Amino acid sequence: MKRIGLVVAYDGTNYCGWQTQPNGITVQGVLNDTLSELLGEKIETIGASRTDAGVHALGNVAVFDTNTRIPGEKISYALNQRLPEDIREGYELLRFMIAKMI
């Protein structure tokens, strides 16, 4: 088993915050569902922080444990292809930010 780190950016307008809740769609819930489908195993992300309903984030950190042999950068690319447009995983985001700084 290995631990994968995520850097997540999102527009929280359409979400009931970060943390999974039984009564609404959350960023963590979307990530968990998308990762579980992508990797073929139940994934539960652990967030370093959380946001309230409607709040945006740039650089929110989360981790998850997996048995996959897929490299992290490949997971990032595949995840971004499957996530809704208002949630992005940061490997691509960090590359964009670094490119803008250079």
C-alpha positions as CSV (number, residue, x, y, z in Angstrom):
1,M,0.0,0.0,0.0
2,K,1.2,3.5,-0.8
3,R,0.1,7.0,0.2
4,I,-0.6,9.5,-2.6
5,G,-0.8,13.3,-1.9
6,L,-3.2,15.6,-3.7
7,V,-3.2,19.4,-4.0
8,V,-6.7,20.3,-4.8
9,A,-8.2,23.6,-6.2
10,Y,-12.0,24.1,-6.5
11,D,-14.8,26.6,-7.0
12,G,-17.0,25.7,-4.0
13,T,-20.1,27.4,-5.4
14,N,-21.9,24.1,-6.1
15,Y,-20.7,22.2,-3.0
16,C,-21.7,21.8,0.6
17,G,-18.1,22.3,1.6
18,W,-15.1,20.0,1.6
19,Q,-16.0,17.3,4.1
20,T,-18.2,14.4,3.2
21,Q,-21.8,14.9,4.5
22,P,-24.9,12.7,4.2
23,N,-27.1,15.6,3.0
24,G,-25.2,17.2,0.1
25,I,-22.6,17.0,-2.5
26,T,-19.1,17.8,-1.2
27,V,-15.6,18.2,-2.8
28,Q,-14.3,15.3,-0.7
29,G,-17.2,13.1,-1.7
30,V,-16.7,13.8,-5.4
31,L,-12.9,13.1,-5.0
32,N,-13.6,9.8,-3.2
33,D,-16.2,8.6,-5.7
34,T,-14.0,9.6,-8.7
35,L,-10.8,8.0,-7.3
36,S,-12.7,4.8,-6.3
37,E,-14.0,4.5,-9.8
38,L,-10.6,5.3,-11.4
39,L,-8.6,2.9,-9.2
40,G,-11.2,0.1,-8.8
41,E,-11.0,0.2,-5.0
42,K,-12.8,2.1,-2.2
43,I,-10.8,5.3,-1.6
44,E,-11.3,7.6,1.4
45,T,-9.3,10.9,1.2
46,I,-8.0,12.6,4.3
47,G,-8.0,16.4,4.0
48,A,-5.6,18.6,5.9
49,S,-8.2,21.3,6.1
50,R,-11.8,21.9,5.1
51,T,-14.0,24.7,3.8
52,D,-17.6,25.6,4.3
53,A,-20.4,25.6,1.7
54,G,-19.7,27.9,-1.2
55,V,-16.1,28.6,-0.3
56,H,-13.3,28.2,-2.9
57,A,-9.8,26.8,-2.4
58,L,-6.5,26.9,-4.1
59,G,-4.0,24.4,-2.7
60,N,-6.1,22.3,-0.4
61,V,-4.1,19.3,0.6
62,A,-5.4,15.7,0.9
63,V,-3.9,12.2,1.0
64,F,-5.3,8.7,0.3
65,D,-4.0,5.1,0.6
66,T,-4.1,2.8,-2.4
67,N,-2.9,-0.5,-3.7
68,T,-2.5,0.7,-7.3
69,R,0.7,0.5,-9.2
70,I,-0.2,3.6,-11.3
71,P,2.3,6.4,-10.8
72,G,1.1,9.5,-9.0
73,E,1.4,11.8,-12.0
74,K,-0.6,9.4,-14.1
75,I,-3.3,9.4,-11.4
76,S,-3.4,13.2,-11.4
77,Y,-3.9,13.3,-15.2
78,A,-6.6,10.6,-15.2
79,L,-8.3,12.2,-12.2
80,N,-8.5,15.6,-13.9
81,Q,-10.0,14.0,-17.0
82,R,-12.8,12.6,-14.8
83,L,-13.5,15.4,-12.3
84,P,-16.0,18.1,-12.9
85,E,-14.5,21.4,-14.3
86,D,-14.8,23.1,-10.9
87,I,-12.4,20.7,-9.2
88,R,-8.8,20.2,-10.2
89,E,-6.0,18.1,-8.8
90,G,-2.9,20.2,-8.4
91,Y,-0.1,18.3,-10.2
92,E,-1.4,20.1,-13.4
93,L,-2.2,23.2,-11.3
94,L,1.4,23.4,-9.9
95,R,2.9,23.0,-13.3
96,F,0.7,25.9,-14.5
97,M,1.6,28.1,-11.5
98,I,5.3,27.4,-11.9
99,A,5.2,28.2,-15.6
100,K,3.5,31.5,-14.9
101,M,6.3,32.4,-12.4
102,I,9.1,31.7,-14.8
